[in-house]
Amino acid sequence: MPIKVLGLGNILLSDEGLGVHALWELRDRYEFSPEIELIDGGTGGLFLLSEFEGVDKLLIIDAISGGKEPGTIYSFSLEELPQTVAEKLSLHEVSLLDVLQLARLKGCLPEEVKLIGMEPASLEWGGELTEVAKKKLPELINLVLSQLRKWGVEVRKRVS
């Protein structure tokens, strides 16, 4: 039952890099059962399509512009994704929704796709998350870990 966690975003644009920062945090602080793979997708666009091959479950972490207060945490299945949010999801020039639709057409869309993200406070130049995003990051990480546990993934905190 292969499971992938895909962290997306441009780390040069403050909170736009949320998914990648969250993925790094997961790699540094936790160990997972072998069926899981953590992938830094950055702004990979269509190149990410190959990451969907042979995957049963896909969890995507990204900044989500849903029009709510900065720091608002979102969690959607692909089927639950509101159109207003879907239109604003982008991996650089190609939207995440375009990549997922192409995966569906190609027959490699995972059976379950979950998107967890946060409303950005800033998309300006800067290699760090804003204070709002840093403060809410542990809550987002806990939501990711909770979803992985629902999928049967064993999660252990790394011992320093």
C-alpha positions as CSV (number, residue, x, y, z in Angstrom):
1,M,0.0,0.0,0.0
2,P,2.4,2.8,-1.1
3,I,1.7,6.2,0.4
4,K,3.4,9.4,-0.6
5,V,3.5,12.7,1.2
6,L,4.2,15.6,-1.2
7,G,5.4,18.9,0.1
8,L,4.9,21.7,-2.4
9,G,5.9,25.3,-2.7
10,N,8.5,27.9,-3.5
11,I,10.7,28.4,-0.4
12,L,11.9,31.7,-1.8
13,L,8.5,33.2,-1.4
14,S,7.9,33.0,2.4
15,D,4.6,31.2,3.1
16,E,4.4,29.9,-0.5
17,G,7.1,27.4,0.7
18,L,4.9,26.0,3.5
19,G,4.5,22.5,2.1
20,V,8.3,22.1,1.7
21,H,9.0,23.5,5.2
22,A,6.4,21.1,6.6
23,L,7.9,18.2,4.8
24,W,11.4,19.0,6.1
25,E,9.9,19.1,9.6
26,L,8.4,15.7,9.2
27,R,11.7,14.3,7.9
28,D,13.7,15.8,10.7
29,R,11.4,14.9,13.6
30,Y,9.6,11.6,12.7
31,E,10.2,8.1,11.5
32,F,7.6,6.3,9.4
33,S,6.7,2.7,8.5
34,P,8.3,1.6,5.2
35,E,5.3,2.1,2.9
36,I,5.6,5.8,3.1
37,E,7.7,8.1,1.0
38,L,8.2,11.8,1.7
39,I,8.8,13.9,-1.4
40,D,10.0,17.5,-1.7
41,G,8.0,18.5,-4.7
42,G,9.0,22.2,-4.7
43,T,7.5,23.8,-7.8
44,G,7.7,20.6,-9.9
45,G,4.6,21.1,-11.9
46,L,4.1,18.4,-14.6
47,F,7.3,16.7,-13.5
48,L,5.4,15.5,-10.4
49,L,3.1,13.3,-12.5
50,S,5.6,10.5,-12.3
51,E,5.4,10.6,-8.5
52,F,1.7,9.4,-8.7
53,E,2.6,6.1,-10.4
54,G,1.9,3.1,-8.3
55,V,0.7,5.1,-5.3
56,D,-2.5,4.2,-3.4
57,K,-2.7,7.2,-1.2
58,L,-1.3,10.7,-1.7
59,L,-1.1,13.5,0.9
60,I,-0.3,16.9,-0.5
61,I,0.9,19.7,1.8
62,D,0.7,23.2,0.3
63,A,-0.1,26.9,0.9
64,I,-3.8,27.3,0.1
65,S,-5.3,30.7,-0.8
66,G,-8.9,30.2,0.3
67,G,-9.6,33.8,1.2
68,K,-9.7,33.2,5.0
69,E,-7.6,34.6,7.8
70,P,-3.8,33.9,7.5
71,G,-2.9,30.8,9.4
72,T,-6.3,29.1,8.7
73,I,-5.6,25.4,8.2
74,Y,-7.5,23.5,5.5
75,S,-8.0,19.8,4.9
76,F,-9.8,18.5,1.9
77,S,-10.1,15.3,-0.1
78,L,-9.9,15.8,-3.8
79,E,-13.7,15.3,-4.0
80,E,-14.3,17.9,-1.3
81,L,-12.0,20.6,-2.8
82,P,-14.1,23.8,-3.3
83,Q,-13.9,25.2,-6.8
84,T,-12.9,28.6,-5.4
85,V,-9.9,27.0,-3.7
86,A,-9.1,24.7,-6.6
87,E,-8.7,27.7,-9.0
88,K,-6.0,29.2,-6.7
89,L,-3.8,26.1,-6.3
90,S,-0.7,26.4,-8.4
91,L,2.6,24.7,-8.8
92,H,4.4,27.6,-10.5
93,E,2.8,27.9,-13.9
94,V,0.8,24.7,-13.9
95,S,-2.0,24.3,-11.4
96,L,-2.1,21.4,-9.0
97,L,-5.6,20.6,-10.2
98,D,-4.2,20.3,-13.8
99,V,-1.6,17.8,-12.7
100,L,-4.2,15.8,-10.8
101,Q,-6.6,15.8,-13.8
102,L,-3.8,14.7,-16.1
103,A,-3.0,11.9,-13.6
104,R,-6.7,10.8,-13.7
105,L,-6.6,10.8,-17.5
106,K,-3.4,8.9,-17.5
107,G,-4.9,6.3,-15.1
108,C,-2.3,7.0,-12.3
109,L,-4.4,9.1,-9.9
110,P,-4.1,7.5,-6.4
111,E,-7.3,6.0,-5.1
112,E,-7.2,8.6,-2.2
113,V,-5.8,12.1,-2.4
114,K,-5.8,14.4,0.7
115,L,-4.8,18.1,0.6
116,I,-3.7,19.7,3.8
117,G,-2.6,23.3,3.8
118,M,-2.6,26.7,5.4
119,E,-3.7,30.2,4.3
120,P,-0.5,32.2,3.7
121,A,0.2,35.5,5.5
122,S,2.7,36.5,2.8
123,L,3.9,35.4,-0.6
124,E,6.7,38.1,-0.7
125,W,10.4,37.3,-1.2
126,G,11.9,35.7,1.9
127,G,13.4,32.3,2.6
128,E,11.5,31.8,5.9
129,L,7.9,31.3,6.9
130,T,6.1,34.2,8.5
131,E,5.5,34.3,12.2
132,V,1.9,33.4,11.6
133,A,2.8,30.3,9.6
134,K,5.6,29.3,12.1
135,K,3.1,29.5,15.0
136,K,0.5,27.3,13.2
137,L,3.0,24.8,11.7
138,P,2.8,22.4,14.6
139,E,-1.0,22.2,14.3
140,L,-0.7,21.5,10.5
141,I,2.0,18.8,11.2
142,N,-0.3,17.2,13.8
143,L,-3.1,17.1,11.2
144,V,-0.8,15.4,8.7
145,L,0.3,12.9,11.2
146,S,-3.3,12.2,12.2
147,Q,-4.2,11.5,8.5
148,L,-1.2,9.2,8.1
149,R,-2.2,7.2,11.2
150,K,-5.8,6.9,9.8
151,W,-4.1,5.3,6.7
152,G,-2.3,2.8,8.9
153,V,1.1,4.5,8.8
154,E,3.2,3.9,11.9
155,V,4.7,7.2,13.2
156,R,7.4,7.6,15.8
157,K,9.2,10.7,17.0
158,R,12.9,10.6,16.3
159,V,15.1,10.2,19.4
160,S,17.7,13.0,19.5
